[in-house]
């Protein structure tokens, strides 16, 4: 009996000691200098969730700034900075001269454009109701609200071009070339990097019942009703597609879909390279792009629709399979993630514990709409591999 109690005490002690040892291992790891330029224009509040996943990986792997300081999700980026009370500042490089852009290119080792969709009046006022206008000044439900800040600019595209010339790592993701980026800038990016936008974006919603799901935008329902004889037959989960001209297509689970979320499949030749699973559900924003030669395909989305769903997709020119992760041909290090990959609800604190991913499967519920599994099983190994490979090759060249 005494031995059993002793074993129990030892087990409890080890369980309590494990987090400390995990933190100590992380703390003892040598920092690695990697000067990362991060651009995010869609930061609604101080949580900075839209680029948190990137910051988590940088912190976990001990990549640091030139002064050896660790990256701070609330400070170490360019773009939109809310103060949490309805005020904001914009800190970007759109007023920089060409010489200043060249200086940025020389100083930074890599660039990551996280989310350039931006901030719109309606969602800004919803987040900060204390500064919202009076009721009679509200935006009609069928209309998109006015853009406060967002979209890729000429200077931001030029910086990418200069980084490409210097063969520095470029990572971009949805939404940088869809609305509100201008047609001219979009075409410039497409030509430079061989990624072409189809005009379609999409997202999985856990419920298409507008009475239950308040995340469904009012303009989406109103526009769909106008296009479909005032008929909204949806109540289950499903995938919503929106085209650049406001054309809306919806596939409902079980009615048109055999699997309710898009599934990301990774090419067999790429799985071991990046440590990725053969398939991964993806229940968030994505865009439909095409990879032009000589770019390579790492992973792709598949919409599992039934006959009715496939007919709807075909009638609207929407493919049922399209790129998820596009990689440059090797002439320069480049990636395009065709989804809101860096936006996942994770805790930055956990990045200070080494090998935390060992227990990650116990930290999230197995539900369709959760995105933690995407972070742990897909984004984290993908980004860790990309950064490690680049860091080693980049420092070998110095």
One Martini backbone bead per residue (centre of mass of N, CA, C, O) as a GRO file, in nm:
protein
  398
    1UNK     BB    1   0.058   0.063  -0.020
    2UNK     BB    2   0.304   0.252   0.007
    3UNK     BB    3   0.401   0.219  -0.285
    4UNK     BB    4   0.151   0.338  -0.424
    5UNK     BB    5   0.174   0.618  -0.295
    6UNK     BB    6   0.453   0.681  -0.404
    7UNK     BB    7   0.385   0.658  -0.703
    8UNK     BB    8   0.165   0.876  -0.699
    9UNK     BB    9   0.348   1.108  -0.606
   10UNK     BB   10   0.544   1.092  -0.845
   11UNK     BB   11   0.338   1.140  -1.071
   12UNK     BB   12   0.237   1.415  -0.970
   13UNK     BB   13   0.511   1.554  -0.974
   14UNK     BB   14   0.568   1.518  -1.278
   15UNK     BB   15   0.319   1.670  -1.379
   16UNK     BB   16   0.398   1.941  -1.235
   17UNK     BB   17   0.693   1.956  -1.369
   18UNK     BB   18   0.661   1.961  -1.680
   19UNK     BB   19   0.605   2.265  -1.744
   20UNK     BB   20   0.876   2.365  -1.634
   21UNK     BB   21   1.061   2.198  -1.821
   22UNK     BB   22   0.943   2.309  -2.082
   23UNK     BB   23   1.021   2.603  -2.025
   24UNK     BB   24   1.327   2.556  -1.978
   25UNK     BB   25   1.392   2.454  -2.260
   26UNK     BB   26   1.305   2.713  -2.402
   27UNK     BB   27   1.489   2.914  -2.241
   28UNK     BB   28   1.768   2.764  -2.330
   29UNK     BB   29   1.734   2.840  -2.603
   30UNK     BB   30   1.871   2.964  -2.873
   31UNK     BB   31   1.862   3.238  -3.043
   32UNK     BB   32   1.729   3.348  -3.372
   33UNK     BB   33   1.803   3.549  -3.624
   34UNK     BB   34   1.496   3.706  -3.766
   35UNK     BB   35   1.389   3.946  -3.988
   36UNK     BB   36   1.039   4.022  -3.974
   37UNK     BB   37   0.797   4.122  -4.204
   38UNK     BB   38   0.476   4.234  -4.097
   39UNK     BB   39   0.142   4.231  -4.250
   40UNK     BB   40  -0.162   4.382  -4.095
   41UNK     BB   41  -0.511   4.506  -4.169
   42UNK     BB   42  -0.701   4.298  -3.958
   43UNK     BB   43  -0.712   4.457  -3.660
   44UNK     BB   44  -0.969   4.486  -3.432
   45UNK     BB   45  -0.786   4.401  -3.186
   46UNK     BB   46  -0.542   4.333  -2.935
   47UNK     BB   47  -0.510   4.020  -3.002
   48UNK     BB   48  -0.403   3.965  -3.296
   49UNK     BB   49  -0.514   3.694  -3.443
   50UNK     BB   50  -0.438   3.726  -3.757
   51UNK     BB   51  -0.105   3.669  -3.652
   52UNK     BB   52  -0.060   3.466  -3.412
   53UNK     BB   53   0.049   3.202  -3.540
   54UNK     BB   54   0.316   3.319  -3.633
   55UNK     BB   55   0.416   3.420  -3.354
   56UNK     BB   56   0.418   3.146  -3.221
   57UNK     BB   57   0.638   3.015  -3.396
   58UNK     BB   58   0.860   3.221  -3.348
   59UNK     BB   59   0.866   3.181  -3.037
   60UNK     BB   60   0.900   2.871  -3.013
   61UNK     BB   61   1.173   2.886  -3.212
   62UNK     BB   62   1.342   3.152  -3.132
   63UNK     BB   63   1.280   3.391  -3.304
   64UNK     BB   64   1.447   3.706  -3.359
   65UNK     BB   65   1.551   4.004  -3.331
   66UNK     BB   66   1.835   4.189  -3.368
   67UNK     BB   67   1.809   4.251  -3.035
   68UNK     BB   68   1.685   3.960  -2.923
   69UNK     BB   69   1.396   4.006  -2.934
   70UNK     BB   70   1.087   3.913  -2.907
   71UNK     BB   71   0.791   3.873  -3.048
   72UNK     BB   72   0.512   4.103  -3.067
   73UNK     BB   73   0.183   4.089  -3.161
   74UNK     BB   74   0.112   4.410  -3.087
   75UNK     BB   75   0.388   4.544  -3.246
   76UNK     BB   76   0.546   4.346  -3.474
   77UNK     BB   77   0.404   4.536  -3.713
   78UNK     BB   78   0.224   4.620  -3.993
   79UNK     BB   79  -0.060   4.859  -3.992
   80UNK     BB   80  -0.321   4.796  -3.769
   81UNK     BB   81  -0.389   4.995  -3.456
   82UNK     BB   82  -0.563   4.931  -3.187
   83UNK     BB   83  -0.672   5.051  -2.848
   84UNK     BB   84  -0.970   4.928  -2.744
   85UNK     BB   85  -1.168   5.220  -2.784
   86UNK     BB   86  -1.187   5.314  -3.114
   87UNK     BB   87  -0.899   5.361  -3.178
   88UNK     BB   88  -0.627   5.443  -3.421
   89UNK     BB   89  -0.340   5.322  -3.607
   90UNK     BB   90  -0.111   5.379  -3.883
   91UNK     BB   91   0.162   5.144  -3.976
   92UNK     BB   92   0.345   5.200  -4.262
   93UNK     BB   93   0.502   5.225  -4.615
   94UNK     BB   94   0.339   5.432  -4.817
   95UNK     BB   95   0.542   5.697  -4.757
   96UNK     BB   96   0.776   5.581  -4.881
   97UNK     BB   97   1.051   5.576  -5.037
   98UNK     BB   98   1.248   5.401  -5.244
   99UNK     BB   99   1.487   5.401  -5.044
  100UNK     BB  100   1.321   5.291  -4.802
  101UNK     BB  101   1.242   5.028  -4.936
  102UNK     BB  102   1.530   4.929  -4.976
  103UNK     BB  103   1.597   4.928  -4.673
  104UNK     BB  104   1.394   4.714  -4.592
  105UNK     BB  105   1.503   4.489  -4.775
  106UNK     BB  106   1.788   4.484  -4.640
  107UNK     BB  107   1.697   4.438  -4.331
  108UNK     BB  108   1.517   4.209  -4.415
  109UNK     BB  109   1.471   3.851  -4.444
  110UNK     BB  110   1.148   3.864  -4.441
  111UNK     BB  111   0.799   3.812  -4.556
  112UNK     BB  112   0.452   3.867  -4.416
  113UNK     BB  113   0.128   3.850  -4.554
  114UNK     BB  114  -0.163   3.804  -4.385
  115UNK     BB  115  -0.401   4.058  -4.385
  116UNK     BB  116  -0.571   4.287  -4.632
  117UNK     BB  117  -0.876   4.340  -4.601
  118UNK     BB  118  -0.948   4.492  -4.334
  119UNK     BB  119  -1.145   4.780  -4.232
  120UNK     BB  120  -1.487   4.828  -4.143
  121UNK     BB  121  -1.737   5.008  -4.021
  122UNK     BB  122  -1.934   4.789  -3.916
  123UNK     BB  123  -1.724   4.616  -3.749
  124UNK     BB  124  -1.615   4.851  -3.585
  125UNK     BB  125  -1.888   4.927  -3.445
  126UNK     BB  126  -1.939   4.644  -3.327
  127UNK     BB  127  -1.679   4.647  -3.148
  128UNK     BB  128  -1.743   4.983  -3.102
  129UNK     BB  129  -2.039   5.108  -2.995
  130UNK     BB  130  -1.952   5.389  -2.862
  131UNK     BB  131  -1.887   5.506  -3.183
  132UNK     BB  132  -2.146   5.477  -3.307
  133UNK     BB  133  -2.388   5.566  -3.490
  134UNK     BB  134  -2.683   5.635  -3.551
  135UNK     BB  135  -2.948   5.458  -3.661
  136UNK     BB  136  -3.006   5.651  -3.922
  137UNK     BB  137  -2.682   5.581  -4.016
  138UNK     BB  138  -2.701   5.311  -4.104
  139UNK     BB  139  -2.632   5.034  -4.284
  140UNK     BB  140  -2.748   4.859  -4.516
  141UNK     BB  141  -2.776   4.516  -4.530
  142UNK     BB  142  -2.708   4.496  -4.857
  143UNK     BB  143  -2.446   4.657  -4.780
  144UNK     BB  144  -2.141   4.753  -4.790
  145UNK     BB  145  -1.909   4.893  -4.613
  146UNK     BB  146  -1.684   5.117  -4.540
  147UNK     BB  147  -1.356   5.169  -4.590
  148UNK     BB  148  -1.081   5.233  -4.383
  149UNK     BB  149  -0.868   4.979  -4.425
  150UNK     BB  150  -0.701   4.836  -4.718
  151UNK     BB  151  -0.520   4.661  -4.914
  152UNK     BB  152  -0.299   4.657  -5.166
  153UNK     BB  153  -0.020   4.833  -5.254
  154UNK     BB  154   0.231   4.949  -5.442
  155UNK     BB  155   0.453   4.944  -5.222
  156UNK     BB  156   0.394   4.648  -5.131
  157UNK     BB  157   0.462   4.523  -5.404
  158UNK     BB  158   0.748   4.636  -5.437
  159UNK     BB  159   0.867   4.489  -5.194
  160UNK     BB  160   0.828   4.205  -5.305
  161UNK     BB  161   1.006   4.243  -5.555
  162UNK     BB  162   1.268   4.305  -5.398
  163UNK     BB  163   1.276   4.039  -5.238
  164UNK     BB  164   1.297   3.862  -5.487
  165UNK     BB  165   1.569   3.970  -5.595
  166UNK     BB  166   1.707   3.874  -5.306
  167UNK     BB  167   1.593   3.592  -5.220
  168UNK     BB  168   1.363   3.626  -5.017
  169UNK     BB  169   1.127   3.543  -4.806
  170UNK     BB  170   0.785   3.473  -4.922
  171UNK     BB  171   0.469   3.526  -4.750
  172UNK     BB  172   0.133   3.461  -4.852
  173UNK     BB  173  -0.221   3.546  -4.800
  174UNK     BB  174  -0.525   3.535  -4.725
  175UNK     BB  175  -0.603   3.872  -4.803
  176UNK     BB  176  -0.431   4.032  -5.090
  177UNK     BB  177  -0.607   4.013  -5.393
  178UNK     BB  178  -0.860   4.065  -5.303
  179UNK     BB  179  -1.087   4.228  -5.173
  180UNK     BB  180  -0.968   4.571  -5.198
  181UNK     BB  181  -0.785   4.516  -5.417
  182UNK     BB  182  -0.680   4.623  -5.696
  183UNK     BB  183  -0.662   4.530  -6.018
  184UNK     BB  184  -0.372   4.629  -6.079
  185UNK     BB  185  -0.228   4.498  -5.836
  186UNK     BB  186  -0.319   4.211  -5.884
  187UNK     BB  187  -0.187   4.178  -6.165
  188UNK     BB  188   0.100   4.229  -6.063
  189UNK     BB  189   0.115   3.984  -5.877
  190UNK     BB  190   0.042   3.760  -6.076
  191UNK     BB  191   0.282   3.811  -6.268
  192UNK     BB  192   0.518   3.786  -6.054
  193UNK     BB  193   0.396   3.492  -5.897
  194UNK     BB  194   0.183   3.291  -6.037
  195UNK     BB  195  -0.103   3.400  -5.910
  196UNK     BB  196  -0.453   3.336  -5.970
  197UNK     BB  197  -0.755   3.484  -5.943
  198UNK     BB  198  -1.101   3.392  -5.986
  199UNK     BB  199  -1.311   3.572  -5.779
  200UNK     BB  200  -1.323   3.363  -5.540
  201UNK     BB  201  -1.472   3.308  -5.225
  202UNK     BB  202  -1.474   3.131  -4.897
  203UNK     BB  203  -1.695   2.963  -4.642
  204UNK     BB  204  -1.753   2.807  -4.349
  205UNK     BB  205  -2.069   2.721  -4.186
  206UNK     BB  206  -2.231   2.584  -3.911
  207UNK     BB  207  -2.469   2.795  -3.992
  208UNK     BB  208  -2.752   2.902  -4.216
  209UNK     BB  209  -2.908   3.022  -3.980
  210UNK     BB  210  -2.992   3.354  -3.927
  211UNK     BB  211  -3.113   3.318  -3.629
  212UNK     BB  212  -2.840   3.175  -3.510
  213UNK     BB  213  -2.620   3.310  -3.709
  214UNK     BB  214  -2.438   3.614  -3.663
  215UNK     BB  215  -2.197   3.579  -3.885
  216UNK     BB  216  -2.394   3.636  -4.096
  217UNK     BB  217  -2.421   3.851  -4.329
  218UNK     BB  218  -2.667   4.056  -4.434
  219UNK     BB  219  -2.576   4.100  -4.733
  220UNK     BB  220  -2.575   3.804  -4.813
  221UNK     BB  221  -2.875   3.742  -4.787
  222UNK     BB  222  -2.989   3.975  -4.958
  223UNK     BB  223  -2.842   3.898  -5.223
  224UNK     BB  224  -2.951   3.611  -5.249
  225UNK     BB  225  -3.251   3.684  -5.264
  226UNK     BB  226  -3.227   3.853  -5.526
  227UNK     BB  227  -3.101   3.595  -5.696
  228UNK     BB  228  -3.353   3.383  -5.557
  229UNK     BB  229  -3.656   3.468  -5.523
  230UNK     BB  230  -3.660   3.505  -5.206
  231UNK     BB  231  -3.473   3.241  -5.135
  232UNK     BB  232  -3.401   3.062  -4.809
  233UNK     BB  233  -3.325   2.709  -4.757
  234UNK     BB  234  -3.129   2.736  -4.503
  235UNK     BB  235  -3.002   2.547  -4.182
  236UNK     BB  236  -2.741   2.430  -4.212
  237UNK     BB  237  -2.453   2.359  -4.302
  238UNK     BB  238  -2.182   2.529  -4.503
  239UNK     BB  239  -2.086   2.674  -4.822
  240UNK     BB  240  -1.965   2.997  -4.912
  241UNK     BB  241  -1.980   3.183  -5.219
  242UNK     BB  242  -1.793   3.475  -5.343
  243UNK     BB  243  -1.796   3.711  -5.580
  244UNK     BB  244  -1.674   4.012  -5.700
  245UNK     BB  245  -1.996   4.070  -5.806
  246UNK     BB  246  -2.184   3.922  -5.567
  247UNK     BB  247  -2.198   3.640  -5.627
  248UNK     BB  248  -2.397   3.365  -5.487
  249UNK     BB  249  -2.298   3.046  -5.340
  250UNK     BB  250  -2.467   2.751  -5.197
  251UNK     BB  251  -2.368   2.473  -4.987
  252UNK     BB  252  -2.534   2.214  -4.831
  253UNK     BB  253  -2.548   1.996  -4.599
  254UNK     BB  254  -2.670   1.695  -4.759
  255UNK     BB  255  -2.781   1.842  -5.011
  256UNK     BB  256  -2.474   1.910  -5.162
  257UNK     BB  257  -2.304   1.766  -4.932
  258UNK     BB  258  -2.081   1.510  -4.807
  259UNK     BB  259  -1.882   1.733  -4.697
  260UNK     BB  260  -1.889   2.024  -4.504
  261UNK     BB  261  -1.587   2.066  -4.561
  262UNK     BB  262  -1.306   2.146  -4.662
  263UNK     BB  263  -1.030   1.957  -4.797
  264UNK     BB  264  -0.690   1.903  -4.728
  265UNK     BB  265  -0.448   1.799  -4.960
  266UNK     BB  266  -0.138   1.626  -4.968
  267UNK     BB  267   0.117   1.563  -5.132
  268UNK     BB  268   0.313   1.293  -5.107
  269UNK     BB  269   0.592   1.446  -5.164
  270UNK     BB  270   0.523   1.667  -4.910
  271UNK     BB  271   0.471   1.543  -4.629
  272UNK     BB  272   0.763   1.491  -4.517
  273UNK     BB  273   0.879   1.772  -4.553
  274UNK     BB  274   0.630   1.916  -4.358
  275UNK     BB  275   0.456   1.726  -4.169
  276UNK     BB  276   0.188   1.632  -4.314
  277UNK     BB  277  -0.116   1.547  -4.367
  278UNK     BB  278  -0.318   1.406  -4.602
  279UNK     BB  279  -0.558   1.536  -4.425
  280UNK     BB  280  -0.765   1.851  -4.381
  281UNK     BB  281  -0.968   2.043  -4.228
  282UNK     BB  282  -1.144   2.365  -4.344
  283UNK     BB  283  -1.336   2.619  -4.146
  284UNK     BB  284  -1.270   2.879  -4.345
  285UNK     BB  285  -1.117   3.103  -4.517
  286UNK     BB  286  -1.102   3.127  -4.884
  287UNK     BB  287  -0.941   3.095  -5.205
  288UNK     BB  288  -0.956   3.088  -5.565
  289UNK     BB  289  -0.674   2.959  -5.720
  290UNK     BB  290  -0.393   2.967  -5.952
  291UNK     BB  291  -0.115   2.780  -6.062
  292UNK     BB  292   0.159   2.880  -6.227
  293UNK     BB  293   0.409   2.844  -6.414
  294UNK     BB  294   0.657   2.700  -6.195
  295UNK     BB  295   0.478   2.629  -5.982
  296UNK     BB  296   0.392   2.453  -5.684
  297UNK     BB  297   0.212   2.182  -5.528
  298UNK     BB  298   0.134   2.094  -5.199
  299UNK     BB  299  -0.177   2.178  -5.167
  300UNK     BB  300  -0.540   2.091  -5.167
  301UNK     BB  301  -0.864   2.143  -5.235
  302UNK     BB  302  -1.184   1.975  -5.147
  303UNK     BB  303  -1.511   1.943  -5.272
  304UNK     BB  304  -1.769   1.739  -5.132
  305UNK     BB  305  -1.999   1.669  -5.365
  306UNK     BB  306  -2.275   1.609  -5.510
  307UNK     BB  307  -2.448   1.617  -5.790
  308UNK     BB  308  -2.586   1.887  -5.728
  309UNK     BB  309  -2.330   2.039  -5.636
  310UNK     BB  310  -2.160   2.000  -5.896
  311UNK     BB  311  -2.361   2.148  -6.080
  312UNK     BB  312  -2.340   2.422  -5.937
  313UNK     BB  313  -2.041   2.466  -5.974
  314UNK     BB  314  -2.029   2.441  -6.283
  315UNK     BB  315  -2.240   2.673  -6.348
  316UNK     BB  316  -2.022   2.884  -6.184
  317UNK     BB  317  -1.712   2.810  -6.224
  318UNK     BB  318  -1.645   2.600  -5.985
  319UNK     BB  319  -1.416   2.425  -5.845
  320UNK     BB  320  -1.353   2.118  -5.651
  321UNK     BB  321  -1.040   2.190  -5.709
  322UNK     BB  322  -0.772   2.366  -5.527
  323UNK     BB  323  -0.541   2.555  -5.403
  324UNK     BB  324  -0.360   2.596  -5.081
  325UNK     BB  325  -0.043   2.540  -5.149
  326UNK     BB  326   0.209   2.751  -5.280
  327UNK     BB  327   0.518   2.707  -5.460
  328UNK     BB  328   0.798   2.787  -5.560
  329UNK     BB  329   1.050   2.669  -5.789
  330UNK     BB  330   1.340   2.790  -5.637
  331UNK     BB  331   1.454   3.067  -5.736
  332UNK     BB  332   1.264   3.152  -5.496
  333UNK     BB  333   1.121   3.210  -5.183
  334UNK     BB  334   0.774   3.095  -5.210
  335UNK     BB  335   0.436   3.160  -5.071
  336UNK     BB  336   0.085   3.050  -5.097
  337UNK     BB  337  -0.201   3.097  -4.895
  338UNK     BB  338  -0.549   2.992  -4.954
  339UNK     BB  339  -0.586   3.129  -4.655
  340UNK     BB  340  -0.655   3.199  -4.305
  341UNK     BB  341  -0.393   3.069  -4.149
  342UNK     BB  342  -0.302   3.289  -3.908
  343UNK     BB  343  -0.609   3.239  -3.801
  344UNK     BB  344  -0.610   3.129  -3.463
  345UNK     BB  345  -0.737   3.014  -3.143
  346UNK     BB  346  -0.459   3.089  -2.968
  347UNK     BB  347  -0.208   3.075  -2.725
  348UNK     BB  348   0.079   3.249  -2.667
  349UNK     BB  349   0.183   3.120  -2.401
  350UNK     BB  350   0.238   2.824  -2.522
  351UNK     BB  351   0.512   2.909  -2.676
  352UNK     BB  352   0.688   2.870  -2.387
  353UNK     BB  353   0.660   2.554  -2.459
  354UNK     BB  354   0.814   2.276  -2.508
  355UNK     BB  355   0.639   2.041  -2.678
  356UNK     BB  356   0.327   2.119  -2.674
  357UNK     BB  357   0.216   1.937  -2.912
  358UNK     BB  358   0.185   1.671  -2.751
  359UNK     BB  359  -0.096   1.803  -2.600
  360UNK     BB  360  -0.288   1.936  -2.816
  361UNK     BB  361  -0.519   1.715  -2.853
  362UNK     BB  362  -0.638   1.806  -2.552
  363UNK     BB  363  -0.717   2.131  -2.626
  364UNK     BB  364  -0.953   2.027  -2.824
  365UNK     BB  365  -1.241   2.002  -2.984
  366UNK     BB  366  -1.430   1.766  -3.186
  367UNK     BB  367  -1.515   1.990  -3.417
  368UNK     BB  368  -1.585   2.129  -3.714
  369UNK     BB  369  -1.516   2.451  -3.644
  370UNK     BB  370  -1.251   2.400  -3.544
  371UNK     BB  371  -0.886   2.535  -3.557
  372UNK     BB  372  -0.664   2.397  -3.385
  373UNK     BB  373  -0.594   2.150  -3.562
  374UNK     BB  374  -0.481   2.314  -3.794
  375UNK     BB  375  -0.248   2.432  -3.644
  376UNK     BB  376  -0.106   2.171  -3.526
  377UNK     BB  377  -0.121   1.982  -3.807
  378UNK     BB  378  -0.035   2.224  -4.021
  379UNK     BB  379   0.084   2.513  -3.972
  380UNK     BB  380   0.315   2.452  -3.775
  381UNK     BB  381   0.481   2.250  -3.951
  382UNK     BB  382   0.500   2.425  -4.201
  383UNK     BB  383   0.640   2.680  -4.076
  384UNK     BB  384   0.878   2.542  -3.936
  385UNK     BB  385   1.006   2.434  -4.196
  386UNK     BB  386   1.037   2.692  -4.358
  387UNK     BB  387   1.211   2.845  -4.147
  388UNK     BB  388   1.441   2.643  -4.112
  389UNK     BB  389   1.534   2.623  -4.406
  390UNK     BB  390   1.587   2.927  -4.441
  391UNK     BB  391   1.779   2.981  -4.208
  392UNK     BB  392   2.002   2.789  -4.303
  393UNK     BB  393   2.043   2.907  -4.592
  394UNK     BB  394   2.079   3.207  -4.517
  395UNK     BB  395   2.338   3.158  -4.325
  396UNK     BB  396   2.519   3.018  -4.537
  397UNK     BB  397   2.544   3.278  -4.730
  398UNK     BB  398   2.698   3.476  -4.515
   0.00000   0.00000   0.00000
